[in-house]
Amino acid sequence: MLDKVYSGFGYWDVFIWLLFFAISAALVLFVRSMGRNDYKEGTDQDEIFYGSNPVPEDGADMGVPAASAYWGFVEALKPYYNALIDIHSGIASDYVGYFVLTVAIVAVLVLL
């Protein structure tokens, strides 16, 4: 009776869940152990990376522009963004039309 938890949706095998969490923990510890061991606290390795710029002394001046924070994301999706820029007109009725078209396609897919 202690090895199974009954619910309205069947049963959960407690030992299987414990085994799952034990294997997950072992996998996490293995991946963590593969990290670098040459980190030294209090050296240049401890410094903040500020986009290759000198870190300001005053914390209020610290800020990362969105262009820098999301640079890799934008570069990876550049073909997609270029396609969006090509179809961007700035006219609201165009966007309403895209929305209506998308809702119609989804409705057809749901009804099939």
DSSP file (Angstrom, degrees, kcal/mol; ACC not computed):
  #  RESIDUE AA STRUCTURE BP1 BP2  ACC     N-H-->O    O-->H-N    N-H-->O    O-->H-N    TCO  KAPPA ALPHA  PHI   PSI    X-CA   Y-CA   Z-CA
    1    1 A M    >         0   0    0      0, 0.0     3,-0.7     0, 0.0     0, 0.0   0.000 360.0 360.0 360.0 -28.3    0.0    0.0    0.0
    2    2 A L  T 3   +     0   0    0      1,-0.2    12,-0.1     3,-0.1     3,-0.0   0.666 360.0  62.6 -79.8 -15.2    2.9    2.4    0.6
    3    3 A D  T 3  S+     0   0    0     11,-0.1    11,-1.7     1,-0.1    12,-0.6   0.571 102.1  52.3 -88.9  -6.3    4.4    2.0   -2.8
    4    4 A K  E <   -A   13   0A   0     -3,-0.7     2,-0.6     9,-0.2     9,-0.2  -0.990  62.9-155.4-132.6 138.4    1.4    3.4   -4.7
    5    5 A V  E     -A   12   0A   0      7,-2.4     7,-2.3    -2,-0.4     2,-0.4  -0.955  19.5-149.0-110.3 117.5   -0.5    6.6   -4.4
    6    6 A Y  E     +A   11   0A   0     -2,-0.6     2,-0.2     5,-0.2     5,-0.2  -0.689  24.1 164.0 -90.3 137.5   -4.1    6.4   -5.7
    7    7 A S  E >   -A   10   0A   0      3,-3.0     3,-1.2    -2,-0.4    -2,-0.0  -0.769  55.9 -87.8-135.7-177.2   -5.8    9.4   -7.2
    8    8 A G  T 3  S+     0   0    0      1,-0.3     3,-0.1    -2,-0.2    -2,-0.0   0.573 125.1  52.4 -70.9  -7.4   -8.8   10.0   -9.3
    9    9 A F  T 3  S-     0   0    0      1,-0.3     2,-0.3     0, 0.0    -1,-0.3   0.037 124.1 -82.1-117.6  25.1   -6.6    9.5  -12.4
   10   10 A G  E <   -A    7   0A   0     -3,-1.2    -3,-3.0     2,-0.0    -1,-0.3  -0.856  66.9 -51.6 111.8-149.0   -5.0    6.2  -11.6
   11   11 A Y  E     -A    6   0A   0     -2,-0.3     2,-0.5    -5,-0.2    -5,-0.2  -0.932  33.3-141.2-132.1 156.6   -2.0    5.6   -9.4
   12   12 A W  E     -A    5   0A   0     -7,-2.3    -7,-2.4    -2,-0.3     2,-0.8  -0.966  19.7-134.4-114.4 128.5    1.5    6.9   -9.1
   13   13 A D  E  >  -A    4   0A   0     -2,-0.5     4,-1.7    -9,-0.2     3,-0.2  -0.750  13.4-159.3 -85.0 112.7    4.3    4.6   -8.3
   14   14 A V  H  > S+     0   0    0    -11,-1.7     4,-2.4    -2,-0.8    -1,-0.2   0.873  88.5  53.2 -61.5 -41.1    6.3    6.3   -5.5
   15   15 A F  H  > S+     0   0    0    -12,-0.6     4,-2.3     1,-0.2    -1,-0.2   0.851 105.7  53.4 -68.3 -34.0    9.5    4.2   -6.1
   16   16 A I  H  > S+     0   0    0     -3,-0.2     4,-2.5     2,-0.2    -1,-0.2   0.915 110.4  47.9 -64.6 -42.1    9.5    5.1   -9.8
   17   17 A W  H  X S+     0   0    0     -4,-1.7     4,-2.5     2,-0.2    -2,-0.2   0.910 111.4  49.8 -65.4 -41.2    9.4    8.8   -9.0
   18   18 A L  H  X S+     0   0    0     -4,-2.4     4,-2.2     2,-0.2    -1,-0.2   0.909 111.8  48.7 -63.1 -40.4   12.1    8.4   -6.4
   19   19 A L  H  X S+     0   0    0     -4,-2.3     4,-2.6     2,-0.2     5,-0.2   0.909 110.2  52.1 -63.6 -42.6   14.3    6.6   -9.0
   20   20 A F  H  X S+     0   0    0     -4,-2.5     4,-2.5     1,-0.2    -2,-0.2   0.931 111.7  45.3 -58.9 -47.7   13.5    9.4  -11.5
   21   21 A F  H  X S+     0   0    0     -4,-2.5     4,-2.5     2,-0.2    -1,-0.2   0.862 112.1  52.1 -67.6 -35.1   14.6   12.1   -9.1
   22   22 A A  H  X S+     0   0    0     -4,-2.2     4,-2.3    -5,-0.2    -2,-0.2   0.926 112.0  45.4 -66.1 -44.2   17.8   10.1   -8.1
   23   23 A I  H  X S+     0   0    0     -4,-2.6     4,-2.3     2,-0.2    -2,-0.2   0.904 113.5  50.8 -65.3 -40.3   18.8    9.7  -11.8
   24   24 A S  H  X S+     0   0    0     -4,-2.5     4,-2.5    -5,-0.2    -2,-0.2   0.920 110.7  48.4 -62.1 -43.9   18.0   13.4  -12.5
   25   25 A A  H  X S+     0   0    0     -4,-2.5     4,-2.5     1,-0.2    -1,-0.2   0.904 111.2  50.2 -64.1 -41.0   20.2   14.4   -9.5
   26   26 A A  H  X S+     0   0    0     -4,-2.3     4,-2.1     2,-0.2    -1,-0.2   0.900 111.1  49.3 -63.6 -40.3   23.0   12.2  -10.6
   27   27 A L  H  X S+     0   0    0     -4,-2.3     4,-2.5     2,-0.2    -2,-0.2   0.908 111.1  49.3 -65.3 -42.5   22.8   13.6  -14.1
   28   28 A V  H  X S+     0   0    0     -4,-2.5     4,-2.5     1,-0.2    -2,-0.2   0.926 111.9  48.2 -62.9 -44.9   22.9   17.2  -12.8
   29   29 A L  H  X S+     0   0    0     -4,-2.5     4,-1.9     2,-0.2    -1,-0.2   0.866 110.9  51.8 -65.1 -35.7   25.9   16.5  -10.6
   30   30 A F  H  X S+     0   0    0     -4,-2.1     4,-0.9     2,-0.2    -2,-0.2   0.942 111.3  45.8 -65.1 -47.2   27.7   14.9  -13.5
   31   31 A V  H >< S+     0   0    0     -4,-2.5     3,-0.7     1,-0.2    -2,-0.2   0.901 113.1  51.3 -63.0 -39.9   27.1   17.9  -15.8
   32   32 A R  H >< S+     0   0    0     -4,-2.5     3,-1.4     1,-0.2    -1,-0.2   0.864 105.4  55.6 -64.7 -35.9   28.2   20.2  -13.0
   33   33 A S  H 3< S+     0   0    0     -4,-1.9    -1,-0.2     1,-0.3    -2,-0.2   0.694  95.9  66.6 -71.9 -17.1   31.4   18.2  -12.4
   34   34 A M  T << S+     0   0    0     -4,-0.9    -1,-0.3    -3,-0.7    -2,-0.2   0.498  82.5 107.4 -80.6  -2.7   32.3   18.7  -16.1
   35   35 A G  S <  S-     0   0    0     -3,-1.4     2,-0.2    -4,-0.2    -3,-0.0  -0.081  83.2 -78.8 -69.8 173.8   32.7   22.5  -15.5
   36   36 A R        -     0   0    0      1,-0.1     3,-0.2     2,-0.0    -1,-0.1  -0.490  30.2-163.5 -77.4 143.6   36.0   24.3  -15.3
   37   37 A N  S    S+     0   0    0     -2,-0.2    -1,-0.1     1,-0.1    -2,-0.0   0.348  71.6  85.6-105.0   3.4   38.1   24.1  -12.1
   38   38 A D        +     0   0    0      2,-0.1     2,-0.3     0, 0.0    -1,-0.1   0.188  54.6 129.3 -96.1  19.2   40.4   27.1  -12.8
   39   39 A Y        -     0   0    0     -3,-0.2     2,-0.5     6,-0.0     7,-0.0  -0.562  38.0-166.9 -73.8 132.9   38.1   29.8  -11.5
   40   40 A K    >   -     0   0    0     -2,-0.3     3,-1.1     0, 0.0     5,-0.3  -0.975  14.6-136.1-125.8 119.0   39.8   32.1   -9.0
   41   41 A E  T 3  S+     0   0    0     -2,-0.5     3,-0.1     1,-0.2     4,-0.0  -0.458  87.0  28.2 -72.2 141.9   37.8   34.5   -6.9
   42   42 A G  T 3  S+     0   0    0      1,-0.3    -1,-0.2    -2,-0.1     2,-0.1   0.485 101.5  97.6  88.3   3.8   39.1   38.1   -6.5
   43   43 A T  S X  S-     0   0    0     -3,-1.1     3,-1.8     4,-0.0    -1,-0.3  -0.363  98.9 -77.1-107.5-169.1   40.9   38.1   -9.9
   44   44 A D  G >  S+     0   0    0      1,-0.3     3,-1.3     2,-0.2    -3,-0.1   0.723 124.5  72.0 -64.0 -20.2   39.9   39.5  -13.3
   45   45 A Q  G 3  S+     0   0    0     -5,-0.3    -1,-0.3     1,-0.2    -4,-0.1   0.727  92.5  57.7 -65.9 -19.7   37.7   36.4  -13.7
   46   46 A D  G <  S+     0   0    0     -3,-1.8    -1,-0.2    -6,-0.2    -2,-0.2   0.571  84.3 109.0 -85.2 -11.4   35.4   38.0  -11.1
   47   47 A E  S <  S-     0   0    0     -3,-1.3     2,-0.3    -4,-0.3    -4,-0.0  -0.284  76.5-106.0 -71.5 152.9   34.8   41.2  -13.1
   48   48 A I        -     0   0    0      1,-0.0     2,-0.7     2,-0.0     7,-0.1  -0.583  25.9-129.8 -76.1 134.3   31.5   42.0  -14.7
   49   49 A F        +     0   0    0     -2,-0.3    -1,-0.0     1,-0.1     2,-0.0  -0.800  28.6 178.8 -85.5 118.0   31.4   41.6  -18.5
   50   50 A Y    >   -     0   0    0     -2,-0.7     3,-1.1     3,-0.4    -1,-0.1  -0.366  65.4 -74.3-118.9  49.6   29.9   44.9  -19.7
   51   51 A G  T 3  S-     0   0    0      1,-0.3    -2,-0.1    17,-0.1    18,-0.0   0.861  90.2 -59.6  63.9  37.2   30.0   44.4  -23.5
   52   52 A S  T 3  S+     0   0    0      1,-0.3    -1,-0.3     0, 0.0    -3,-0.1   0.641 113.3 118.3  64.1  17.5   33.8   44.9  -23.7
   53   53 A N  S <  S-     0   0    0     -3,-1.1    -3,-0.4     1,-0.1    -1,-0.3  -0.778  77.2 -91.4-107.2 155.2   33.3   48.4  -22.2
   54   54 A P        -     0   0    0      0, 0.0    -1,-0.1     0, 0.0    -5,-0.0  -0.433  45.3-113.3 -64.9 139.2   34.8   49.6  -19.0
   55   55 A V        -     0   0    0     -7,-0.1     4,-0.1    -2,-0.1     7,-0.1  -0.598  32.8-118.5 -75.3 127.1   32.4   49.1  -16.1
   56   56 A P        -     0   0    0      0, 0.0    -1,-0.1     0, 0.0     6,-0.1  -0.338  10.2-136.0 -65.3 146.6   31.2   52.4  -14.7
   57   57 A E  S    S+     0   0    0      4,-0.0     2,-0.5     2,-0.0    -2,-0.0   0.892  90.6  68.4 -68.6 -40.3   32.1   53.2  -11.1
   58   58 A D  S >  S-     0   0    0      1,-0.1     3,-1.2     2,-0.0     4,-0.2  -0.708  75.1-149.2 -84.8 125.2   28.6   54.5  -10.3
   59   59 A G  G >  S+     0   0    0     -2,-0.5     3,-1.1     1,-0.2    -1,-0.1   0.736  93.1  67.6 -66.4 -21.9   26.0   51.7  -10.4
   60   60 A A  G 3  S+     0   0    0      1,-0.3    -1,-0.2     3,-0.0    -3,-0.0   0.792  96.2  55.1 -69.0 -25.9   23.3   54.1  -11.5
   61   61 A D  G <  S+     0   0    0     -3,-1.2     2,-0.5     2,-0.0    -1,-0.3   0.518  85.2 108.1 -82.2  -3.8   25.1   54.6  -14.8
   62   62 A M    <   +     0   0    0     -3,-1.1     2,-0.3    -4,-0.2    -7,-0.0  -0.610  38.0 132.4 -81.9 126.3   25.0   50.9  -15.4
   63   63 A G        -     0   0    0     -2,-0.5    -3,-0.0   -13,-0.1    -2,-0.0  -0.901  43.4-141.1-168.5 140.7   22.6   49.7  -18.1
   64   64 A V        -     0   0    0     -2,-0.3    -2,-0.0     4,-0.0   -13,-0.0  -0.938  26.9-128.3-109.8 120.5   22.8   47.4  -21.1
   65   65 A P    >>  -     0   0    0      0, 0.0     4,-2.4     0, 0.0     3,-1.1  -0.308  20.9-117.0 -65.5 152.6   20.9   48.6  -24.2
   66   66 A A  H 3> S+     0   0    0      1,-0.3     4,-2.4     2,-0.2     5,-0.0   0.828 113.8  63.0 -59.9 -32.7   18.5   46.1  -25.7
   67   67 A A  H 34 S+     0   0    0      1,-0.2    -1,-0.3     2,-0.2     7,-0.1   0.845 111.5  37.8 -62.6 -32.0   20.6   46.1  -28.9
   68   68 A S  H X4 S+     0   0    0     -3,-1.1     3,-0.9     2,-0.2     4,-0.3   0.861 114.8  52.7 -84.4 -38.7   23.5   44.6  -26.9
   69   69 A A  H 3< S+     0   0    0     -4,-2.4     3,-0.2     1,-0.2    -2,-0.2   0.863 121.4  30.5 -67.4 -35.4   21.4   42.4  -24.6
   70   70 A Y  T 3X S+     0   0    0     -4,-2.4     4,-2.4    -5,-0.2    -1,-0.2   0.081  83.2 117.0-111.3  22.9   19.6   40.6  -27.5
   71   71 A W  H <> S+     0   0    0     -3,-0.9     4,-2.6     1,-0.2     5,-0.2   0.924  78.8  45.1 -59.7 -48.5   22.3   40.8  -30.2
   72   72 A G  H  > S+     0   0    0     -4,-0.3     4,-2.2     1,-0.2    -1,-0.2   0.875 112.6  51.9 -64.7 -37.9   22.8   37.1  -30.5
   73   73 A F  H  > S+     0   0    0      2,-0.2     4,-1.4     1,-0.2    -1,-0.2   0.924 112.8  44.7 -63.4 -45.2   19.0   36.4  -30.5
   74   74 A V  H  < S+     0   0    0     -4,-2.4     7,-0.2     1,-0.2    -2,-0.2   0.892 112.7  51.4 -67.9 -39.8   18.5   39.0  -33.3
   75   75 A E  H >< S+     0   0    0     -4,-2.6     3,-1.1    -5,-0.2    -1,-0.2   0.890 108.8  51.1 -64.7 -38.4   21.5   37.7  -35.3
   76   76 A A  H 3< S+     0   0    0     -4,-2.2    -1,-0.2     1,-0.2    -2,-0.2   0.841 118.2  37.8 -67.6 -32.3   20.2   34.2  -35.2
   77   77 A L  T 3X S+     0   0    0     -4,-1.4     4,-2.4     1,-0.2     3,-0.3   0.102  78.5 121.7-106.6  22.1   16.8   35.2  -36.4
   78   78 A K  H <> S+     0   0    0     -3,-1.1     4,-2.7     1,-0.2     5,-0.2   0.872  72.9  52.9 -56.2 -42.7   17.9   37.8  -38.9
   79   79 A P  H  > S+     0   0    0      0, 0.0     4,-1.9     0, 0.0    -1,-0.2   0.907 111.4  47.7 -60.3 -38.5   16.2   36.1  -41.9
   80   80 A Y  H  > S+     0   0    0     -3,-0.3     4,-2.0     2,-0.2    -2,-0.2   0.935 113.1  47.2 -65.7 -45.8   12.9   36.1  -40.0
   81   81 A Y  H  X S+     0   0    0     -4,-2.4     4,-2.5     1,-0.2    -1,-0.2   0.882 109.7  53.6 -64.6 -38.4   13.2   39.7  -39.0
   82   82 A N  H  X S+     0   0    0     -4,-2.7     4,-1.9    -5,-0.2    -1,-0.2   0.896 108.3  50.2 -63.4 -38.8   14.1   40.8  -42.5
   83   83 A A  H  X S+     0   0    0     -4,-1.9     4,-1.4    -5,-0.2    -1,-0.2   0.893 111.2  49.1 -65.0 -38.8   11.0   39.0  -43.8
   84   84 A L  H  X S+     0   0    0     -4,-2.0     4,-0.9     1,-0.2    -2,-0.2   0.889 109.1  51.9 -67.0 -38.6    8.9   40.9  -41.2
   85   85 A I  H  < S+     0   0    0     -4,-2.5     3,-0.4     1,-0.2    -1,-0.2   0.877 106.3  55.5 -65.0 -36.3   10.5   44.2  -42.1
   86   86 A D  H  < S+     0   0    0     -4,-1.9    -1,-0.2     1,-0.2    -2,-0.2   0.874 113.6  39.2 -64.3 -37.0    9.6   43.6  -45.7
   87   87 A I  H  < S+     0   0    0     -4,-1.4     2,-0.5    -5,-0.1    -1,-0.2   0.505  89.8 109.8 -92.3  -3.0    5.9   43.1  -45.0
   88   88 A H     <  +     0   0    0     -4,-0.9    -4,-0.0    -3,-0.4    -3,-0.0  -0.607  30.3 159.4 -76.6 120.8    5.7   45.8  -42.3
   89   89 A S        -     0   0    0     -2,-0.5    -1,-0.2     2,-0.2     3,-0.1   0.644  46.0-129.1-113.3 -23.7    3.6   48.7  -43.7
   90   90 A G        +     0   0    0      1,-0.3     2,-0.5     2,-0.1    -2,-0.1   0.461  66.7 127.8  86.3   0.7    2.6   50.6  -40.5
   91   91 A I    >>  -     0   0    0      1,-0.1     4,-1.1     2,-0.0     3,-0.9  -0.823  54.6-147.6 -96.0 124.0   -1.1   50.6  -41.6
   92   92 A A  H 3> S+     0   0    0     -2,-0.5     4,-2.1     1,-0.3     5,-0.2   0.837  94.5  60.9 -62.4 -35.4   -3.4   49.2  -38.9
   93   93 A S  H 3> S+     0   0    0      1,-0.2     4,-2.0     2,-0.2    -1,-0.3   0.820 100.0  56.9 -65.5 -28.2   -5.9   47.7  -41.3
   94   94 A D  H <> S+     0   0    0     -3,-0.9     4,-2.2     2,-0.2    -1,-0.2   0.917 108.1  46.9 -64.1 -42.2   -3.1   45.5  -42.7
   95   95 A Y  H  X S+     0   0    0     -4,-1.1     4,-2.3     2,-0.2    -2,-0.2   0.867 109.9  52.3 -70.0 -36.0   -2.5   44.0  -39.3
   96   96 A V  H  X S+     0   0    0     -4,-2.1     4,-2.7     2,-0.2    -1,-0.2   0.905 109.3  51.2 -63.8 -40.1   -6.2   43.5  -38.7
   97   97 A G  H  X S+     0   0    0     -4,-2.0     4,-2.5     2,-0.2    -2,-0.2   0.912 109.2  49.4 -62.3 -42.9   -6.3   41.6  -42.0
   98   98 A Y  H  X S+     0   0    0     -4,-2.2     4,-2.5     2,-0.2    -1,-0.2   0.903 111.9  49.9 -61.1 -40.5   -3.3   39.4  -41.0
   99   99 A F  H  X S+     0   0    0     -4,-2.3     4,-2.6     2,-0.2    -2,-0.2   0.935 111.1  47.3 -64.5 -46.3   -5.1   38.7  -37.7
  100  100 A V  H  X S+     0   0    0     -4,-2.7     4,-2.3     1,-0.2    -2,-0.2   0.907 112.8  49.9 -62.3 -41.7   -8.4   37.8  -39.4
  101  101 A L  H  X S+     0   0    0     -4,-2.5     4,-2.3     2,-0.2    -1,-0.2   0.914 111.4  48.4 -62.7 -43.5   -6.5   35.5  -41.8
  102  102 A T  H  X S+     0   0    0     -4,-2.5     4,-2.4     2,-0.2    -2,-0.2   0.913 111.7  49.1 -63.6 -43.5   -4.6   33.8  -39.0
  103  103 A V  H  X S+     0   0    0     -4,-2.6     4,-2.5     1,-0.2    -1,-0.2   0.891 110.9  51.2 -64.0 -39.1   -7.9   33.2  -37.0
  104  104 A A  H  X S+     0   0    0     -4,-2.3     4,-2.2     2,-0.2    -2,-0.2   0.914 110.8  47.8 -64.4 -42.5   -9.5   31.8  -40.1
  105  105 A I  H  X S+     0   0    0     -4,-2.3     4,-2.3     2,-0.2    -2,-0.2   0.918 113.3  47.5 -64.6 -43.4   -6.6   29.4  -40.7
  106  106 A V  H  X S+     0   0    0     -4,-2.4     4,-2.4     2,-0.2    -2,-0.2   0.904 110.8  52.2 -64.6 -40.6   -6.7   28.3  -37.1
  107  107 A A  H  X S+     0   0    0     -4,-2.5     4,-2.2     2,-0.2    -2,-0.2   0.905 109.9  48.6 -62.7 -41.2  -10.5   27.8  -37.2
  108  108 A V  H  X S+     0   0    0     -4,-2.2     4,-1.3     1,-0.2    -1,-0.2   0.919 111.9  49.3 -64.4 -42.6  -10.2   25.7  -40.3
  109  109 A L  H  < S+     0   0    0     -4,-2.3    -2,-0.2     1,-0.2    -1,-0.2   0.875 111.9  48.8 -64.1 -36.5   -7.5   23.6  -38.7
  110  110 A V  H  < S+     0   0    0     -4,-2.4    -1,-0.2     1,-0.2    -2,-0.2   0.889 110.7  50.3 -69.5 -38.6   -9.5   23.1  -35.5
  111  111 A L  H  <        0   0    0     -4,-2.2    -1,-0.2     1,-0.3    -2,-0.2   0.711 360.0 360.0 -75.2 -19.6  -12.6   22.1  -37.5
  112  112 A L     <        0   0    0     -4,-1.3    -1,-0.3    -5,-0.1    -2,-0.2   0.495 360.0 360.0 -76.2 360.0  -10.8   19.5  -39.5
